[in-house]
Amino acid sequence: MTEVSAAMSRKVLERFPAGSPRGSWPAEEYAAARRAQGVAATVVMDLLSDAFLVVVADRDDD
């Protein structure tokens, strides 16, 4: 996960296992709720950890 966060200059808000019966839905729902609050959240797949990550741009790198 560290490689993904550093390479993308993103902050991970939440992680969801990819093996979940609902697939990426929990991550998509979480991201949608953050977007409704004005946070530009995106869902990405971390292949190394087999998880969906909800990420935002890391403001510290601006």
Secondary structure, 3 states (H helix, E strand, C coil): CHHHHHHHCEEEEEEEECCCCCCCHHHHHHHHHHHHCCCCCEEEEECCCCEEEEEEECHHHC
